[in-house]
Amino acid sequence: MPHISPRPQELCTLLGTRHPLVQAGMVWCTGADLVVAVGRAGGLGTLGAGSMYPDELRQEIRRVKAAWDGPFAVNVPLLYPAVEEHMQTVVEERVPVVFTSAGSPRTWTSHLKDAGVRVVHVVSSAVFAKKAEAAGVDAVVAEGFEAGGHNGREETTTMCLVPEVVGAVGVPVIAAGGLHDARSVLAALALGASGVQMGSRFVMCQENPAHAAFKQRIAEAAAGETRLMLKDVTPVRMLRGPEGSFFDQVAAAEEGGADVEALRTLLGRGRAKRGMREGDLVEGELEIGQVSALLDDLPGAEELVNRIIDDYRAFQTSEMAEGFYWKGLGAH
């Protein structure tokens, strides 16, 4: 029998939060201010180590701890450089939760758990979820094809992926990919998830360090303007830029049959920083999810979390949610 009852309270206990809501640790789009704001609102804020040098990550962790004595997390993509230094930093700085992604969870899970760190691994299939559970992780993030940034090659949507993963593992499952509001939370929990992770929605926050030009482009985005690209190199979902932009260059190269080496040369280095942090919409890489077409406001992060929770509670008392089987969001 598949799981039909989500376990948000179990996830909240695991993470130390009031709400089963995680702000994703995105490259170039996280920082201490965002993490602290999310934490104060009852969610789990996450630093994205993939775009930080080791000394920068240590500095950001200490900034978080100076302003906030509650739980927070660090996301460490395992394909990025400086992984060993980052892992040393999170252990030395006593980071309570680490999210790993883009690599084998067997490599670091035991090391982190021996140091008292809770470990969550991001997966794109039920097969990978089982491997993560076997490696000893405390929870998994089931991230669907709709998500921004680096993505799975399977192209499984969140609606299909979440129940597959929930039915395959016994650890809590956090749904991700295309989630951005109370309706998303309701849908994810109905599919059996224990909580949700949101990335793109938190890019569009006042505390997010992403460049204003990137945020404005997201606000203007229409449906169908993102695409999963560079699948032969490292799959990444990108937002279309102006005519002749990096997005168009990649599309032309792939349609023209460019090989892996040619695509790597075109990608070069520093594209993501140029696009998301520096606001170069032409030559930069603009990583964002399909849900960008629904994002046109710029709230504070604490305001956003409170809105999602309040709207969810309103669903609980509406005719639409009458008889819904779980009534405990943020109750403790």
LINCORMO-V795007 format. One record per residue. N is the residue number from 0. SS is DSSP state (A for helix, B for strand, O for the rest). PHI is phi in whole degrees, -180 to 180 (none if undefined). D_CENTER is the distance of its C-alpha to the mean C-alpha in whole Angstrom. Layout:
n=N ss=SS phi=PHI d_center=D_CENTER
n=N ss=SS phi=PHI d_center=D_CENTER
//
This chain:
n=0 ss=O phi=none d_center=29
n=1 ss=O phi=-71 d_center=25
n=2 ss=O phi=-67 d_center=24
n=3 ss=O phi=-124 d_center=24
n=4 ss=O phi=-115 d_center=23
n=5 ss=O phi=-70 d_center=20
n=6 ss=O phi=-126 d_center=20
n=7 ss=A phi=-65 d_center=18
n=8 ss=A phi=-66 d_center=20
n=9 ss=A phi=-62 d_center=20
n=10 ss=A phi=-67 d_center=16
n=11 ss=A phi=-60 d_center=17
n=12 ss=A phi=-63 d_center=20
n=13 ss=A phi=-61 d_center=18
n=14 ss=A phi=-87 d_center=15
n=15 ss=O phi=82 d_center=18
n=16 ss=O phi=-106 d_center=17
n=17 ss=O phi=-85 d_center=19
n=18 ss=O phi=-124 d_center=16
n=19 ss=O phi=-83 d_center=14
n=20 ss=B phi=-130 d_center=11
n=21 ss=B phi=-114 d_center=8
n=22 ss=B phi=-88 d_center=6
n=23 ss=O phi=-66 d_center=3
n=24 ss=O phi=-90 d_center=6
n=25 ss=O phi=-91 d_center=6
n=26 ss=O phi=-69 d_center=10
n=27 ss=O phi=65 d_center=13
n=28 ss=O phi=-130 d_center=11
n=29 ss=O phi=-139 d_center=11
n=30 ss=O phi=-170 d_center=14
n=31 ss=A phi=-59 d_center=16
n=32 ss=A phi=-61 d_center=17
n=33 ss=A phi=-66 d_center=14
n=34 ss=A phi=-60 d_center=13
n=35 ss=A phi=-66 d_center=16
n=36 ss=A phi=-61 d_center=16
n=37 ss=A phi=-65 d_center=14
n=38 ss=A phi=-62 d_center=15
n=39 ss=A phi=-64 d_center=19
n=40 ss=O phi=-82 d_center=18
n=41 ss=O phi=107 d_center=17
n=42 ss=O phi=-94 d_center=13
n=43 ss=B phi=-110 d_center=11
n=44 ss=O phi=-83 d_center=10
n=45 ss=B phi=-133 d_center=9
n=46 ss=B phi=-83 d_center=10
n=47 ss=B phi=-95 d_center=9
n=48 ss=A phi=-75 d_center=12
n=49 ss=A phi=-63 d_center=12
n=50 ss=A phi=-110 d_center=14
n=51 ss=O phi=-120 d_center=16
n=52 ss=O phi=-72 d_center=20
n=53 ss=A phi=-54 d_center=21
n=54 ss=A phi=-68 d_center=23
n=55 ss=A phi=-69 d_center=20
n=56 ss=A phi=-62 d_center=18
n=57 ss=A phi=-61 d_center=21
n=58 ss=A phi=-64 d_center=22
n=59 ss=A phi=-67 d_center=18
n=60 ss=A phi=-60 d_center=18
n=61 ss=A phi=-69 d_center=22
n=62 ss=A phi=-64 d_center=21
n=63 ss=A phi=-61 d_center=19
n=64 ss=A phi=-67 d_center=21
n=65 ss=A phi=-72 d_center=24
n=66 ss=A phi=-105 d_center=23
n=67 ss=O phi=-152 d_center=21
n=68 ss=O phi=-103 d_center=22
n=69 ss=O phi=-99 d_center=20
n=70 ss=O phi=-72 d_center=17
n=71 ss=O phi=-156 d_center=14
n=72 ss=B phi=-138 d_center=12
n=73 ss=B phi=-128 d_center=11
n=74 ss=B phi=-98 d_center=9
n=75 ss=B phi=-120 d_center=11
n=76 ss=B phi=-69 d_center=11
n=77 ss=O phi=-75 d_center=15
n=78 ss=O phi=-88 d_center=16
n=79 ss=O phi=-86 d_center=16
n=80 ss=O phi=-65 d_center=19
n=81 ss=O phi=66 d_center=20
n=82 ss=A phi=-61 d_center=18
n=83 ss=A phi=-62 d_center=22
n=84 ss=A phi=-65 d_center=22
n=85 ss=A phi=-63 d_center=18
n=86 ss=A phi=-65 d_center=19
n=87 ss=A phi=-63 d_center=22
n=88 ss=A phi=-64 d_center=21
n=89 ss=A phi=-65 d_center=19
n=90 ss=A phi=-73 d_center=22
n=91 ss=A phi=-64 d_center=24
n=92 ss=O phi=-90 d_center=22
n=93 ss=O phi=57 d_center=22
n=94 ss=O phi=-68 d_center=18
n=95 ss=O phi=-73 d_center=17
n=96 ss=B phi=-136 d_center=14
n=97 ss=B phi=-125 d_center=12
n=98 ss=B phi=-99 d_center=9
n=99 ss=B phi=-111 d_center=11
n=100 ss=B phi=-158 d_center=10
n=101 ss=O phi=55 d_center=12
n=102 ss=O phi=170 d_center=15
n=103 ss=O phi=-82 d_center=18
n=104 ss=O phi=-69 d_center=17
n=105 ss=O phi=-66 d_center=21
n=106 ss=O phi=-67 d_center=21
n=107 ss=O phi=-124 d_center=19
n=108 ss=A phi=-59 d_center=19
n=109 ss=A phi=-62 d_center=23
n=110 ss=A phi=-59 d_center=23
n=111 ss=A phi=-69 d_center=20
n=112 ss=A phi=-67 d_center=21
n=113 ss=A phi=-63 d_center=25
n=114 ss=O phi=-92 d_center=24
n=115 ss=O phi=86 d_center=23
n=116 ss=O phi=-92 d_center=19
n=117 ss=B phi=-82 d_center=17
n=118 ss=B phi=-119 d_center=15
n=119 ss=B phi=-125 d_center=12
n=120 ss=B phi=-117 d_center=11
n=121 ss=B phi=-90 d_center=9
n=122 ss=B phi=-130 d_center=11
n=123 ss=O phi=-120 d_center=12
n=124 ss=O phi=-158 d_center=16
n=125 ss=A phi=-67 d_center=18
n=126 ss=A phi=-62 d_center=20
n=127 ss=A phi=-67 d_center=17
n=128 ss=A phi=-63 d_center=16
n=129 ss=A phi=-63 d_center=20
n=130 ss=A phi=-65 d_center=20
n=131 ss=A phi=-66 d_center=17
n=132 ss=A phi=-62 d_center=19
n=133 ss=A phi=-64 d_center=22
n=134 ss=O phi=-77 d_center=21
n=135 ss=O phi=102 d_center=21
n=136 ss=O phi=-66 d_center=17
n=137 ss=O phi=-85 d_center=17
n=138 ss=B phi=-163 d_center=14
n=139 ss=B phi=-129 d_center=12
n=140 ss=B phi=-102 d_center=9
n=141 ss=B phi=-94 d_center=10
n=142 ss=B phi=-104 d_center=8
n=143 ss=O phi=-78 d_center=11
n=144 ss=O phi=-60 d_center=12
n=145 ss=O phi=-72 d_center=11
n=146 ss=O phi=-65 d_center=8
n=147 ss=O phi=-86 d_center=8
n=148 ss=B phi=69 d_center=9
n=149 ss=B phi=-71 d_center=10
n=150 ss=O phi=-137 d_center=10
n=151 ss=O phi=-76 d_center=13
n=152 ss=O phi=-77 d_center=17
n=153 ss=O phi=-71 d_center=17
n=154 ss=O phi=59 d_center=16
n=155 ss=O phi=-87 d_center=16
n=156 ss=O phi=-74 d_center=15
n=157 ss=A phi=-58 d_center=13
n=158 ss=A phi=-60 d_center=16
n=159 ss=A phi=-87 d_center=18
n=160 ss=A phi=-68 d_center=15
n=161 ss=A phi=-58 d_center=15
n=162 ss=A phi=-64 d_center=18
n=163 ss=A phi=-62 d_center=19
n=164 ss=A phi=-71 d_center=17
n=165 ss=A phi=-58 d_center=18
n=166 ss=A phi=-76 d_center=22
n=167 ss=A phi=-100 d_center=21
n=168 ss=O phi=-129 d_center=20
n=169 ss=O phi=-101 d_center=21
n=170 ss=O phi=-81 d_center=18
n=171 ss=B phi=-59 d_center=16
n=172 ss=B phi=-114 d_center=13
n=173 ss=B phi=-104 d_center=10
n=174 ss=B phi=-83 d_center=10
n=175 ss=B phi=-149 d_center=7
n=176 ss=O phi=109 d_center=8
n=177 ss=O phi=84 d_center=10
n=178 ss=O phi=-95 d_center=10
n=179 ss=O phi=-155 d_center=11
n=180 ss=O phi=-153 d_center=15
n=181 ss=A phi=-64 d_center=17
n=182 ss=A phi=-62 d_center=18
n=183 ss=A phi=-64 d_center=14
n=184 ss=A phi=-60 d_center=15
n=185 ss=A phi=-58 d_center=18
n=186 ss=A phi=-64 d_center=17
n=187 ss=A phi=-64 d_center=15
n=188 ss=A phi=-68 d_center=17
n=189 ss=A phi=-64 d_center=20
n=190 ss=O phi=-80 d_center=19
n=191 ss=O phi=107 d_center=19
n=192 ss=O phi=-67 d_center=15
n=193 ss=O phi=-92 d_center=15
n=194 ss=B phi=-177 d_center=12
n=195 ss=B phi=-133 d_center=9
n=196 ss=B phi=-122 d_center=6
n=197 ss=B phi=-124 d_center=6
n=198 ss=O phi=-111 d_center=4
n=199 ss=A phi=-54 d_center=8
n=200 ss=A phi=-59 d_center=10
n=201 ss=A phi=-84 d_center=9
n=202 ss=A phi=-64 d_center=10
n=203 ss=O phi=-88 d_center=13
n=204 ss=B phi=-132 d_center=15
n=205 ss=O phi=-63 d_center=18
n=206 ss=O phi=-82 d_center=16
n=207 ss=O phi=-72 d_center=14
n=208 ss=O phi=-78 d_center=16
n=209 ss=O phi=-59 d_center=15
n=210 ss=O phi=-67 d_center=18
n=211 ss=A phi=-59 d_center=20
n=212 ss=A phi=-67 d_center=21
n=213 ss=A phi=-66 d_center=18
n=214 ss=A phi=-62 d_center=17
n=215 ss=A phi=-65 d_center=20
n=216 ss=A phi=-64 d_center=20
n=217 ss=A phi=-63 d_center=17
n=218 ss=A phi=-60 d_center=19
n=219 ss=A phi=-89 d_center=22
n=220 ss=O phi=-64 d_center=20
n=221 ss=O phi=-108 d_center=21
n=222 ss=O phi=-59 d_center=20
n=223 ss=O phi=87 d_center=21
n=224 ss=O phi=-94 d_center=20
n=225 ss=B phi=-112 d_center=17
n=226 ss=B phi=-151 d_center=17
n=227 ss=B phi=-80 d_center=16
n=228 ss=B phi=-128 d_center=18
n=229 ss=O phi=54 d_center=19
n=230 ss=O phi=-66 d_center=19
n=231 ss=O phi=-83 d_center=22
n=232 ss=O phi=-109 d_center=20
n=233 ss=O phi=-142 d_center=17
n=234 ss=O phi=-55 d_center=15
n=235 ss=B phi=-147 d_center=13
n=236 ss=B phi=-90 d_center=13
n=237 ss=B phi=-125 d_center=15
n=238 ss=B phi=-98 d_center=17
n=239 ss=O phi=-62 d_center=20
n=240 ss=O phi=-101 d_center=22
n=241 ss=O phi=-62 d_center=26
n=242 ss=O phi=-55 d_center=28
n=243 ss=O phi=85 d_center=29
n=244 ss=O phi=-73 d_center=25
n=245 ss=A phi=-56 d_center=23
n=246 ss=A phi=-54 d_center=22
n=247 ss=A phi=-66 d_center=25
n=248 ss=A phi=-64 d_center=26
n=249 ss=A phi=-67 d_center=24
n=250 ss=A phi=-59 d_center=25
n=251 ss=A phi=-65 d_center=28
n=252 ss=A phi=-65 d_center=28
n=253 ss=A phi=-68 d_center=27
n=254 ss=A phi=-67 d_center=29
n=255 ss=O phi=-86 d_center=32
n=256 ss=O phi=83 d_center=31
n=257 ss=O phi=-59 d_center=30
n=258 ss=O phi=-83 d_center=29
n=259 ss=A phi=-60 d_center=27
n=260 ss=A phi=-64 d_center=28
n=261 ss=A phi=-65 d_center=29
n=262 ss=A phi=-68 d_center=25
n=263 ss=A phi=-64 d_center=24
n=264 ss=A phi=-65 d_center=27
n=265 ss=A phi=-64 d_center=26
n=266 ss=A phi=-63 d_center=22
n=267 ss=O phi=60 d_center=24
n=268 ss=O phi=-128 d_center=22
n=269 ss=O phi=80 d_center=20
n=270 ss=A phi=-65 d_center=20
n=271 ss=A phi=-65 d_center=16
n=272 ss=A phi=-62 d_center=17
n=273 ss=A phi=-59 d_center=20
n=274 ss=A phi=-79 d_center=18
n=275 ss=A phi=-87 d_center=15
n=276 ss=A phi=-94 d_center=17
n=277 ss=O phi=-100 d_center=21
n=278 ss=O phi=79 d_center=21
n=279 ss=O phi=-84 d_center=23
n=280 ss=O phi=-78 d_center=22
n=281 ss=O phi=-90 d_center=25
n=282 ss=O phi=-100 d_center=24
n=283 ss=O phi=-89 d_center=20
n=284 ss=O phi=-95 d_center=17
n=285 ss=O phi=-106 d_center=15
n=286 ss=B phi=-91 d_center=12
n=287 ss=O phi=-162 d_center=11
n=288 ss=O phi=-86 d_center=10
n=289 ss=A phi=-59 d_center=13
n=290 ss=A phi=-68 d_center=13
n=291 ss=A phi=-54 d_center=14
n=292 ss=A phi=-66 d_center=17
n=293 ss=A phi=-105 d_center=17
n=294 ss=O phi=-109 d_center=16
n=295 ss=O phi=-137 d_center=19
n=296 ss=O phi=-118 d_center=19
n=297 ss=O phi=-138 d_center=18
n=298 ss=B phi=-78 d_center=18
n=299 ss=O phi=-70 d_center=18
n=300 ss=A phi=-64 d_center=15
n=301 ss=A phi=-65 d_center=17
n=302 ss=A phi=-59 d_center=19
n=303 ss=A phi=-63 d_center=16
n=304 ss=A phi=-60 d_center=15
n=305 ss=A phi=-61 d_center=19
n=306 ss=A phi=-63 d_center=19
n=307 ss=A phi=-62 d_center=17
n=308 ss=A phi=-67 d_center=19
n=309 ss=A phi=-63 d_center=22
n=310 ss=A phi=-65 d_center=21
n=311 ss=A phi=-63 d_center=20
n=312 ss=A phi=-63 d_center=24
n=313 ss=A phi=-65 d_center=26
n=314 ss=A phi=-60 d_center=25
n=315 ss=A phi=-61 d_center=26
n=316 ss=O phi=-100 d_center=29
n=317 ss=O phi=-89 d_center=30
n=318 ss=A phi=-62 d_center=32
n=319 ss=A phi=-60 d_center=28
n=320 ss=A phi=-103 d_center=27
n=321 ss=O phi=-59 d_center=30
n=322 ss=O phi=84 d_center=31
n=323 ss=O phi=-59 d_center=27
n=324 ss=O phi=-81 d_center=27
n=325 ss=O phi=-131 d_center=24
n=326 ss=O phi=-124 d_center=25
n=327 ss=O phi=-111 d_center=24
n=328 ss=O phi=-61 d_center=20
n=329 ss=O phi=65 d_center=21
n=330 ss=O phi=-83 d_center=24
n=331 ss=O phi=-102 d_center=25
//
